[in-house]
Amino acid sequence: MALQSMTGFARREGTTGRWRWAWELRSVNGKGLDVRLRLPPGLERLEADVRRFVGEQFGRGNMQVSLSVSTSENRLETVLNQEALAAVLSLRDQLGGIIDPAPLQLDTLLSIRGIIDFREPEDSEDAIVLRDAEIMDGLKAALSDLCLMRESEGSALARVLLDHVAMIESLTQTVERDPSRSTAEIVAKLSAQVAMLMDGAGPFDRDRLHAEAALLATKADLREEVDRLKAHVAAARDLLAKGGPVGRKLDFLAQEFNRESNTVCSKSNAAAVTAAGIELKVVIDQFREQVQNLE
């Protein structure tokens, strides 16, 4: 399964009968799946299906899903209010002996409010069902387009993340190979420092010096940190190769990377190791920032 970014956009539009419709989908980063819908009045019944389709396609991201529907033509039909017309005619008969009973003209009837109404024609139930079905097909197509865009973004992110992982591996090897980590190097440094302090004042216990050096070497040993960093590098590569919704797992690995780099810096006894540890922290921060974009 391909990696997916949580960033994407898609739009699908179409025409069904006299109706024009358009779906617009926007996706950005989110801790979970948050779907915000904007449906036209009268189409609220589609909400449950829309949420279900989105949930089947995506697992994370803040999604804005909006639908616009309009008519492609303005048609009006006349509706005669039979009851209102009967009431007017009855009133004319009642007033026949009082006012001139001249026949009512059409323009007079049209001027009486409520006799004739103009409204948009109502679609048949079958036409509404067909329209809704095609609208939902348009949503499925838009979701597929959004998925393709998120996968394309995900592929680009994977390349960036693999570069970061390679840099983390290289810096880990720098720490591992640094000569300052050896007991012999620590002994040499301590000997030089003690020699400067003693300044030829007399002999000192070299066995005691070696024991102290061994103790310091144990405290400064980075073997476990290096091994864990290597294991995290391998795990990150496996997850990126596996694909799918691995964003949370990679975020956890970024936290573990950071933990080990902090320990490397705190236990370092050489400028080169400290510099590599600081560079590790920079690269890990960049790695984690990019991971936030993955589903």
RODRENDREN-61128 format. One record per residue (C-alpha): x, y, z; residue in three letters. Coordinates in steps of 0.2 Angstrom, whole numbers, padded with zeros to 4 digits, always signed. Example, Ala and Ser with C-alpha at 12.3 -4.5 7.8 and 13.67 -1.06 7.14 Angstrom:
<atoms>
+0062-0022+0039ALA/+0068-0005+0036SER/
</atoms>
This chain:
<atoms>
+0000+0000+0000MET/+0007+0017-0005ALA/+0011+0030+0008LEU/-0001+0045+0008GLN/+0001+0063+0013SER/-0013+0071+0022MET/-0013+0086+0010THR/-0023+0086-0006GLY/-0037+0094-0016PHE/-0050+0087-0028ALA/-0065+0093-0038ARG/-0078+0084-0048ARG/-0093+0091-0057GLU/-0107+0085-0068GLY/-0124+0087-0075THR/-0139+0077-0071THR/-0155+0082-0080GLY/-0158+0100-0077ARG/-0146+0099-0062TRP/-0128+0104-0061ARG/-0118+0098-0046TRP/-0100+0100-0040ALA/-0090+0092-0026TRP/-0074+0100-0019GLU/-0063+0091-0007LEU/-0049+0098+0004ARG/-0037+0088+0015SER/-0024+0094+0028VAL/-0015+0087+0042ASN/-0024+0080+0057GLY/-0022+0069+0072LYS/-0037+0058+0067GLY/-0050+0059+0053LEU/-0061+0075+0055ASP/-0074+0077+0041VAL/-0083+0094+0039ARG/-0097+0094+0027LEU/-0106+0107+0018ARG/-0122+0101+0009LEU/-0136+0111+0001PRO/-0153+0112+0010PRO/-0163+0097+0006GLY/-0148+0086+0003LEU/-0144+0082+0021GLU/-0150+0064+0019ARG/-0134+0061+0010LEU/-0123+0065+0025GLU/-0122+0047+0032ALA/-0116+0040+0015ASP/-0104+0054+0013VAL/-0096+0051+0029ARG/-0095+0032+0026ARG/-0087+0034+0009PHE/-0074+0046+0016VAL/-0070+0034+0031GLY/-0068+0019+0019GLU/-0055+0029+0009GLN/-0045+0038+0022PHE/-0039+0036+0040GLY/-0032+0053+0045ARG/-0033+0071+0040GLY/-0044+0086+0042ASN/-0056+0085+0027MET/-0068+0098+0021GLN/-0081+0091+0009VAL/-0093+0103+0001SER/-0107+0100-0012LEU/-0115+0114-0023SER/-0131+0110-0033VAL/-0139+0122-0045SER/-0152+0121-0060THR/-0145+0122-0077SER/-0161+0131-0083GLU/-0174+0142-0076ASN/-0191+0135-0079ARG/-0208+0141-0071LEU/-0225+0133-0072GLU/-0241+0141-0067THR/-0252+0134-0054VAL/-0271+0140-0053LEU/-0278+0141-0035ASN/-0295+0134-0038GLN/-0301+0138-0021GLU/-0296+0156-0022ALA/-0304+0157-0039LEU/-0320+0150-0033ALA/-0320+0162-0019ALA/-0318+0177-0031VAL/-0332+0171-0042LEU/-0343+0168-0027SER/-0340+0185-0021LEU/-0344+0192-0038ARG/-0361+0183-0038ASP/-0365+0190-0020GLN/-0361+0208-0025LEU/-0370+0206-0042GLY/-0385+0217-0036GLY/-0374+0230-0029ILE/-0360+0233-0042ILE/-0359+0231-0061ASP/-0359+0212-0064PRO/-0348+0214-0079ALA/-0338+0198-0084PRO/-0321+0197-0075LEU/-0307+0200-0087GLN/-0291+0189-0087LEU/-0280+0203-0083ASP/-0291+0207-0068THR/-0289+0189-0062LEU/-0270+0189-0064LEU/-0269+0205-0054SER/-0278+0197-0039ILE/-0265+0190-0027ARG/-0266+0171-0024GLY/-0276+0166-0040ILE/-0261+0161-0050ILE/-0244+0156-0043ASP/-0228+0154-0053PHE/-0216+0141-0046ARG/-0202+0129-0052GLU/-0208+0112-0058PRO/-0206+0098-0046GLU/-0195+0083-0052ASP/-0202+0066-0051SER/-0196+0054-0038GLU/-0186+0044-0050ASP/-0177+0059-0057ALA/-0172+0064-0039ILE/-0166+0046-0036VAL/-0156+0047-0052LEU/-0149+0064-0048ARG/-0143+0058-0030ASP/-0135+0043-0037ALA/-0125+0052-0049GLU/-0120+0065-0036ILE/-0114+0051-0025MET/-0104+0043-0040ASP/-0096+0060-0042GLY/-0091+0060-0024LEU/-0083+0043-0026LYS/-0073+0049-0041ALA/-0068+0065-0031ALA/-0062+0054-0017LEU/-0051+0043-0029SER/-0044+0059-0036ASP/-0039+0065-0019LEU/-0032+0048-0015CYS/-0021+0049-0030LEU/-0015+0066-0025MET/-0011+0061-0007ARG/-0002+0046-0014GLU/+0009+0057-0025SER/+0013+0068-0011GLU/+0017+0053+0000GLY/+0029+0047-0013SER/+0038+0063-0013ALA/+0038+0063+0006LEU/+0045+0046+0007ALA/+0060+0051-0003ARG/+0063+0065+0009VAL/+0061+0054+0024LEU/+0073+0041+0017LEU/+0086+0055+0015ASP/+0084+0060+0033HIS/+0086+0042+0038VAL/+0102+0040+0028ALA/+0109+0055+0037MET/+0104+0048+0054ILE/+0113+0032+0050GLU/+0128+0041+0044SER/+0129+0052+0060LEU/+0127+0036+0070THR/+0142+0028+0061GLN/+0152+0044+0065THR/+0148+0042+0083VAL/+0152+0024+0083GLU/+0169+0026+0074ARG/+0175+0040+0085ASP/+0191+0035+0093PRO/+0187+0045+0109SER/+0175+0031+0114ARG/+0189+0018+0117SER/+0196+0015+0135THR/+0214+0017+0128ALA/+0210+0035+0122GLU/+0202+0039+0139ILE/+0217+0033+0148VAL/+0229+0043+0137ALA/+0218+0059+0140LYS/+0218+0056+0158LEU/+0237+0053+0159SER/+0241+0069+0150ALA/+0229+0079+0161GLN/+0237+0071+0177VAL/+0254+0073+0171ALA/+0251+0092+0169MET/+0244+0092+0186LEU/+0258+0083+0194MET/+0271+0093+0184ASP/+0284+0081+0189GLY/+0280+0081+0208ALA/+0282+0062+0209GLY/+0275+0046+0203PRO/+0257+0041+0203PHE/+0247+0025+0204ASP/+0245+0020+0186ARG/+0234+0005+0191ASP/+0222+0017+0200ARG/+0222+0029+0185LEU/+0218+0014+0174HIS/+0203+0009+0185ALA/+0197+0027+0185GLU/+0198+0028+0166ALA/+0189+0011+0165ALA/+0175+0018+0176LEU/+0174+0034+0165LEU/+0174+0024+0149ALA/+0159+0014+0156THR/+0149+0029+0160LYS/+0153+0037+0143ALA/+0150+0020+0133ASP/+0138+0024+0119LEU/+0136+0006+0113ARG/+0118+0004+0118GLU/+0113+0021+0111GLU/+0122+0017+0094VAL/+0113+0000+0093ASP/+0096+0007+0097ARG/+0099+0021+0084LEU/+0104+0007+0071LYS/+0088-0003+0075ALA/+0077+0013+0074HIS/+0085+0016+0057VAL/+0080-0001+0051ALA/+0063+0000+0058ALA/+0060+0017+0049ALA/+0066+0010+0032ARG/+0054-0005+0034ASP/+0039+0006+0038LEU/+0043+0017+0023LEU/+0044+0002+0012ALA/+0028-0006+0019LYS/+0018+0010+0016GLY/+0000+0013+0021GLY/-0005+0023+0037PRO/+0012+0022+0046VAL/+0013+0041+0051GLY/+0009+0038+0069ARG/+0023+0024+0070LYS/+0035+0035+0062LEU/+0031+0049+0074ASP/+0035+0037+0088PHE/+0051+0032+0080LEU/+0056+0051+0079ALA/+0053+0052+0097GLN/+0065+0038+0101GLU/+0078+0044+0089PHE/+0077+0061+0099ASN/+0079+0052+0115ARG/+0095+0043+0109GLU/+0103+0058+0102SER/+0100+0067+0119ASN/+0109+0053+0128THR/+0123+0054+0115VAL/+0126+0072+0119CYS/+0125+0070+0137SER/+0137+0056+0138LYS/+0149+0063+0125SER/+0168+0065+0130ASN/+0174+0072+0114ALA/+0169+0087+0103ALA/+0167+0077+0087ALA/+0154+0066+0096VAL/+0145+0081+0103THR/+0145+0089+0086ALA/+0138+0073+0078ALA/+0125+0072+0092GLY/+0119+0090+0089ILE/+0118+0087+0070GLU/+0108+0071+0074LEU/+0095+0082+0084LYS/+0094+0094+0069VAL/+0091+0080+0056VAL/+0078+0071+0068ILE/+0068+0087+0070ASP/+0067+0089+0051GLN/+0062+0070+0050PHE/+0048+0072+0063ARG/+0042+0088+0055GLU/+0040+0079+0038GLN/+0032+0064+0047VAL/+0018+0075+0053GLN/+0012+0076+0035ASN/+0009+0057+0033LEU/-0007+0048+0036GLU/
</atoms>
